[in-house]
């Protein structure tokens, strides 16, 4: 994979190089079966992500260790649930898939176990996709897609088009959450991706005021965003690339627009004090293996945070991923640092705005 280096900062060039350059053998240390009869409950966002995790992580881990792994779906950014689990010492979840900002918020407050960053597999995960408390398993992008039957030859190319109700009339579906929604609003208002952070909240909410009358669905989870596209309930939808791709694969007539997409990583983390911490950590190292991450990308088109996984990925699959050649320089990297500092306050403001 070769990606143009024009318009890329030194940090971005380093990231791109690491994403595309690594190759390694599939060899990995075997995890013993002394855990047989145990069970791990993993919080994930459901839908295609859960389906991919079952095939790439859950069932293979069971086959190797004898441990039954169960995926459960919950709300996005489950900060309050993790706090309750740890405070009550009632570990309904053993492991949770969390955003980078959620890892920092909960980790710094003492709600997540620290992990061994030098453990096999984990050491290979890109720095942008891991923290002291979590191991990345997917790099995804928030994009928008439009119904080609609705608009014909009239193509949408940017967030400005999504927010333009006059030029592109039609039903819209946007995320009912400030992350990505506010970034898309300021870019629609003319802010370049390099200048998005810190967010100009006044400008973002003013732009959202303009598009609000055209939003038919404010979706709350990824499965819902995929469904409203599959059912053609909306003409334009903002969602994650894997979710809209699932709808397209099922025959929905949508075109993905990658320009000004917002990319980020999610990873597995362990609630603090879990008595199964050793087993949980073994699961994290298992999921960090390049072969496992390649298998995950086979079922949902998110890029693997372990660049060595690309040795095992069909080259025809790569154009569906956020890190495909020539794509990242036209996208925005979500700032986990910004959201770790501002998430809860901005979420409260967003929730007030949405019901006005």
HELIX and SHEET records of a PDB file:
HELIX    1   1 UNK A   10  UNK A   21  1                                  12    
HELIX    2   2 UNK A   47  UNK A   53  1                                   7    
HELIX    3   3 UNK A   54  UNK A   58  3                                   5    
HELIX    4   4 UNK A   59  UNK A   65  1                                   7    
HELIX    5   5 UNK A   79  UNK A   88  1                                  10    
HELIX    6   6 UNK A  100  UNK A  108  1                                   9    
HELIX    7   7 UNK A  122  UNK A  124  5                                   3    
HELIX    8   8 UNK A  127  UNK A  129  5                                   3    
HELIX    9   9 UNK A  148  UNK A  151  1                                   4    
HELIX   10  10 UNK A  159  UNK A  162  1                                   4    
HELIX   11  11 UNK A  178  UNK A  188  1                                  11    
HELIX   12  12 UNK A  193  UNK A  195  5                                   3    
HELIX   13  13 UNK A  201  UNK A  212  1                                  12    
HELIX   14  14 UNK A  222  UNK A  230  1                                   9    
HELIX   15  15 UNK A  241  UNK A  249  1                                   9    
HELIX   16  16 UNK A  277  UNK A  288  1                                  12    
HELIX   17  17 UNK A  290  UNK A  299  1                                  10    
HELIX   18  18 UNK A  307  UNK A  312  5                                   6    
HELIX   19  19 UNK A  315  UNK A  320  5                                   6    
HELIX   20  20 UNK A  328  UNK A  330  5                                   3    
HELIX   21  21 UNK A  336  UNK A  354  1                                  19    
SHEET    1   A 8 UNK A  68  UNK A  73  0                                        
SHEET    2   A 8 UNK A  39  UNK A  44  1                                        
SHEET    3   A 8 UNK A  95  UNK A  99  1                                        
SHEET    4   A 8 UNK A 254  UNK A 269 -1                                        
SHEET    5   A 8 UNK A 134  UNK A 147 -1                                        
SHEET    6   A 8 UNK A 236  UNK A 240 -1                                        
SHEET    7   A 8 UNK A 172  UNK A 175  1                                        
SHEET    8   A 8 UNK A 215  UNK A 219  1                                        
SHEET    1   B 5 UNK A  68  UNK A  73  0                                        
SHEET    2   B 5 UNK A  39  UNK A  44  1                                        
SHEET    3   B 5 UNK A  95  UNK A  99  1                                        
SHEET    4   B 5 UNK A 254  UNK A 269 -1                                        
SHEET    5   B 5 UNK A 332  UNK A 333  1                                        
END                                                                             
